[in-house]
Amino acid sequence: MLALVVGNLVLNNLSALAMGSVSIVFLGSFLVVSVKNDNKGMMKWIFYNSNQVSEK
């Protein structure tokens, strides 16, 4: 049985399965974007832009 009960919230098996599968897809896409993202370039861009604003 996959049904989810939290306090007064009751989800049937189909709803719990749908929410679980959507959550797994979201986490997977989040991980792919995080791995493929250029963090160093993004940080340089953020700090370069903040330095330009503070100098004006």
HELIX and SHEET records of a PDB file:
HELIX    1   1 ASN A   13  LYS A   36  1                                  24    
HELIX    2   2 ASN A   39  GLU A   55  1                                  17    
SHEET    1   A 2 LEU A   4  VAL A   6  0                                        
SHEET    2   A 2 LEU A   9  LEU A  11 -1                                        
END                                                                             
